[in-house]
Amino acid sequence: MNPIIERIETELNKIFGSLSGCYSVKISSILKQIDLSCLSKETQSQFSLQAIMKLYIWKKIRAVKKYEEAETHFLNNKHEAYQLGFNKD
């Protein structure tokens, strides 16, 4: 298996293990805890690769099809956008 995928799976297992007994957790709170620095490369984007990957995962989990829908959600829930790595800058 890919070592990067193994590392992410290990982190997710730790996170979900620590949530024992929790019944309601925001997806962004879980994704905030994932370290995707192993994916980081030099990019020309104004957003970090980690933030973009966490947005992709968030969209898949929430079954969001359009970025406009995600944008509206995050404009109304700025704390979740911040948790994924999107700063006000």
C-alpha positions in Angstrom: 0.0 0.0 0.0 1.0 3.6 -0.6 2.9 4.9 2.5 1.1 8.3 2.3 -2.3 6.5 2.4 -1.1 4.3 5.3 -0.1 7.4 7.2 -3.4 9.1 6.7 -5.3 6.0 7.6 -3.2 5.7 10.8 -4.1 9.3 11.7 -7.8 8.8 11.0 -7.8 5.7 13.2 -6.3 7.7 16.1 -8.8 10.5 15.6 -11.8 8.2 15.4 -10.5 6.2 18.4 -10.3 9.4 20.5 -14.0 10.2 19.6 -15.3 7.2 21.5 -18.6 8.2 23.2 -19.1 11.3 21.0 -22.4 11.2 19.1 -22.1 14.4 17.1 -18.9 15.8 15.6 -18.4 18.3 12.8 -16.6 16.9 9.8 -14.4 20.0 9.7 -13.3 19.3 13.3 -12.1 15.8 12.3 -10.4 17.0 9.2 -8.7 19.8 11.1 -6.7 17.1 13.0 -5.4 15.4 9.9 -1.8 16.2 9.1 -1.5 16.2 5.3 1.9 17.8 5.2 3.3 14.7 3.6 1.4 15.9 0.4 2.8 19.4 0.5 4.6 20.6 -2.6 5.3 24.0 -4.0 2.1 25.3 -5.5 1.0 28.5 -7.2 -2.4 28.5 -5.5 -3.4 31.0 -2.8 -4.6 28.0 -0.7 -2.4 25.3 0.8 -2.6 21.8 -0.7 -3.7 20.6 2.7 -6.7 22.9 2.7 -7.7 21.8 -0.8 -7.4 18.1 0.1 -9.5 18.6 3.2 -12.1 20.5 1.2 -12.2 17.6 -1.3 -12.7 15.0 1.6 -15.3 17.3 3.2 -17.2 17.5 -0.1 -17.2 13.8 -0.6 -18.4 13.1 3.0 -21.1 15.8 2.8 -22.1 14.7 -0.8 -21.6 18.3 -2.0 -21.6 18.3 -5.8 -20.8 22.0 -6.6 -18.2 24.3 -5.2 -20.8 27.1 -5.1 -22.7 25.1 -2.6 -19.5 24.6 -0.5 -18.7 28.3 -0.8 -22.2 29.3 0.5 -21.9 26.8 3.4 -18.5 28.2 4.4 -19.6 31.8 4.0 -22.3 31.0 6.6 -20.0 28.8 8.7 -16.7 30.6 8.7 -15.4 28.6 11.7 -15.6 25.4 9.6 -13.7 27.0 6.7 -11.0 28.0 9.2 -10.8 24.5 10.5 -10.1 23.2 7.0 -7.3 25.7 6.6 -9.0 28.5 4.7 -7.9 31.8 6.4 -9.4 35.2 6.0 -6.4 36.4 4.0 
